[in-house]
Amino acid sequence: MKIAIIGGSGFVGTSLINKLKEDNNYQVKNLDIAQSKKHHEITSITDIRDYCSLTKSLAGCDCVVLLAAQHRDDVSPVSLYYDTNVKGMENALKAMEDNSIKRLIFYSSVSIYGLNTKNPNEDTVPLPFNHYGKSKWEAEIILNKWKDKNPDAKITVIRPCVIFGEGNRGNVYNLLAQIESGRFLMVGSGENKKSMAYIENITGFTKYILERQQSNYEVYNYVDKPDLSMNELIRIVNQSLGRKSSHIKIPYCIGLLGAYCFDILAKILRRKFVVSSIRVKKFCANSQISSEKMLATGFTPPYTIGEALKRTINYEWPDEVHSK
């Protein structure tokens, strides 16, 4: 099978390419606006917003894995979310039609469910709260309409929760780095629980589904269970680093007020700060997502969430871990 990964130069794409290249059943090419640091020999510089370029790059492929997205919390202008995530979906589907490609795996997001979710499953009505979630849901709507016009296509939508792992520089890494630096302060009670996904597990699931899809349209949340409270998560991190956890906690209202001050400074100075109101809201929110449908496929994640955190910490701060 000849597989084109759109947006494969990033964290998830690099891990997925690693897995697929280990299997002689796949020929993989990466289409990305940025060069891949690890897989430059199979990378074609392609912007998903450029329909003509995308159509040429997909020639001869059998399957598309769509990862390309604007996903940071602080993308500016906000129109970039829709140019890449929504218009990009439209371009990808048109380019697939031009090349008679009928197989697609699309990475959406559990952010379509909104904040403080109560274990939503794949049938829960979406209620996105930010532009990232809204644009991902709009992309899914477009994909659903395309599916109805192409009943012979095989489509899988994967909705991941926050993904972390070795080498990632996303929100989980920022949290781990704050704890490691000794500058972390808990905002809120810390009893809110978070669903997370380890990179080796979710890309393993993606390959698993690629090989086993039965129906023409499938949607899966991806979560590595059990969900950890923020207090539990921080305790695991500190134990791995050989430290004691601090019991100092900042009330949510005070933490949010301080974050709004950073928002104002960011606009005045035209700078991006680690602290923002949306990140504080996300940090203190419950985000537990159902994984029952994913587990019903028979897939067994190779690593537990505790093992995944320890592997990540050992990779990022090996000297501190080994010296404890």
LINRATA-V133167 format. One record per backbone hydrogen bond with DSSP energy under -1.0 kcal/mol. CO is the residue of the C=O (numbers start at 1). NH is the residue of the N-H. If there is no record, write none. Layout:
CO;NH, CO;NH
//
This chain:
1;27, 2;62, 2;63, 3;29, 4;65, 5;31, 6;67, 6;68, 10;14, 11;15, 12;16, 13;17, 14;18, 15;19, 16;20, 17;21, 20;23, 23;26, 27;3, 29;5, 30;44, 31;7, 32;46, 39;42, 40;43, 42;30, 44;32, 47;50, 50;54, 51;55, 52;56, 53;57, 54;58, 56;59, 58;61, 63;4, 64;105, 65;6, 66;107, 77;80, 78;81, 79;83, 80;84, 81;85, 82;87, 86;90, 87;91, 88;92, 89;93, 90;94, 91;95, 92;96, 93;97, 94;98, 95;99, 96;101, 97;100, 102;154, 103;64, 104;156, 105;66, 106;158, 109;112, 110;113, 112;127, 120;290, 121;124, 130;134, 131;135, 132;136, 133;137, 134;138, 135;139, 136;140, 137;141, 138;142, 139;143, 140;144, 141;145, 142;146, 143;147, 144;148, 145;149, 150;153, 154;104, 155;218, 156;106, 157;220, 158;108, 159;222, 160;110, 162;197, 164;199, 165;168, 170;174, 171;175, 172;176, 173;177, 174;178, 175;179, 176;180, 177;181, 178;183, 178;184, 186;250, 190;231, 192;230, 193;287, 194;228, 196;224, 197;164, 198;202, 199;203, 201;205, 202;206, 203;207, 204;208, 205;209, 206;210, 207;211, 209;213, 216;155, 218;157, 220;159, 222;161, 228;194, 229;233, 230;234, 231;235, 232;236, 233;237, 234;238, 235;239, 236;240, 237;241, 238;243, 250;188, 251;255, 252;256, 253;257, 254;258, 255;259, 256;260, 257;261, 258;262, 259;263, 260;264, 261;265, 262;266, 263;267, 264;268, 265;269, 266;270, 266;271, 276;280, 277;281, 278;282, 279;283, 280;284, 286;117, 287;195, 288;119, 291;295, 292;296, 294;297, 295;298, 304;308, 305;309, 306;310, 307;311, 308;312, 309;313, 310;314, 311;315, 312;316, 313;317, 317;321, 318;322, 319;323
//
